[in-house]
Amino acid sequence: MLLLLAGRPPKAHAVRVNITLDKNLLAGIDEAAAEAGTTRSGFLAEAARRVMNR
């Protein structure tokens, strides 16, 4: 019997990035991340995953 499962690739190691955002947008992201009990990086990563449907 052969079973093939398709899914997401495993998480890779974290990579530091440098991006530019509007100051007010960044403040909103930080506020939303704090309310969600997560970090800025975690919040942005989750938002990207949702947009990409992963």
C-alpha positions in Angstrom: 0.0 0.0 0.0 1.3 3.4 -0.9 0.1 6.6 0.8 1.0 10.0 -0.5 0.2 13.1 1.5 0.5 16.6 0.0 0.9 19.4 2.4 2.9 22.4 3.4 6.6 22.1 3.4 8.1 22.1 6.9 9.0 25.4 8.4 12.5 26.6 7.6 14.8 28.5 9.9 13.9 32.2 10.5 15.6 34.8 8.4 16.0 38.5 9.4 14.6 41.0 6.8 14.6 44.7 6.5 11.4 46.3 5.2 10.0 49.8 5.0 6.5 50.6 6.2 4.4 53.7 6.8 4.9 54.8 10.4 1.2 54.7 11.2 0.8 51.3 9.6 3.6 49.9 11.8 2.0 51.4 14.9 -1.3 49.7 13.9 0.6 46.4 13.4 2.3 46.6 16.7 -1.0 47.4 18.5 -2.8 44.5 16.8 0.1 42.1 17.6 0.0 43.1 21.2 -3.8 42.6 21.4 -3.3 39.2 19.8 -0.5 38.3 22.3 2.1 37.8 19.7 5.2 39.6 18.3 5.3 41.9 15.3 7.1 39.2 13.3 4.6 36.5 14.3 1.7 38.8 13.4 3.1 39.6 10.0 4.0 36.0 9.3 0.5 34.9 10.2 -1.1 37.6 8.1 1.0 36.6 5.1 0.1 32.9 5.6 -3.6 33.8 5.6 -3.3 35.9 2.4 -1.4 33.1 0.7 -4.0 30.5 2.0 -1.4 28.4 3.8 
